[in-house]
């Protein structure tokens, strides 16, 4: 699970978010989400990266 933080909540050294995770976080923020729960059994979302677990 990932809690979506605002830029003000980031601490020094935490600005290096991998691009694929950043894309998911951006999508989630636009949907009004506060958390992301990654689930290998859930449906995939079109336009977001997906990986085999």
C-alpha positions as CSV (number, residue, x, y, z in Angstrom):
1,X,0.0,0.0,0.0
2,X,1.2,3.5,-0.8
3,X,-0.1,6.6,0.8
4,X,-0.2,9.5,-1.6
5,X,1.7,12.4,0.0
6,X,1.8,16.0,-1.1
7,X,5.1,17.5,-2.0
8,X,5.2,19.4,1.3
9,X,5.1,16.0,3.1
10,X,8.1,14.7,1.3
11,X,11.3,14.6,3.4
12,X,14.8,15.3,1.9
13,X,16.0,12.4,-0.2
14,X,12.5,11.1,-1.0
15,X,12.1,13.0,-4.3
16,X,13.4,10.0,-6.4
17,X,10.1,8.3,-7.2
18,X,10.4,5.7,-10.1
19,X,8.6,6.9,-13.2
20,X,6.2,4.0,-13.4
21,X,5.2,4.5,-9.7
22,X,4.9,8.3,-10.3
23,X,2.5,7.6,-13.2
24,X,0.3,5.4,-11.0
25,X,0.4,8.1,-8.2
26,X,-0.6,10.8,-10.6
27,X,-3.5,8.7,-11.9
28,X,-4.7,8.0,-8.4
29,X,-4.5,11.6,-7.3
30,X,-6.7,12.6,-10.3
31,X,-9.2,9.9,-9.2
32,X,-9.3,11.5,-5.7
33,X,-7.5,8.6,-4.0
34,X,-5.4,9.0,-0.9
35,X,-3.9,5.5,-1.0
36,X,-2.9,2.9,-3.6
37,X,-3.2,-0.8,-2.8
38,X,-1.4,-3.0,-5.2
39,X,-3.1,-6.4,-5.7
40,X,-1.8,-9.0,-8.1
41,X,-5.4,-10.5,-8.4
42,X,-7.1,-7.2,-9.2
43,X,-8.2,-6.0,-12.7
44,X,-5.6,-4.0,-14.6
45,X,-6.3,-0.4,-15.3
46,X,-5.8,0.6,-19.0
47,X,-3.0,3.1,-19.5
48,X,-1.1,2.1,-16.3
49,X,1.9,-0.1,-16.1
50,X,1.3,-3.8,-15.2
51,X,3.9,-6.4,-14.3
52,X,3.8,-10.2,-13.8
53,X,4.1,-11.1,-10.1
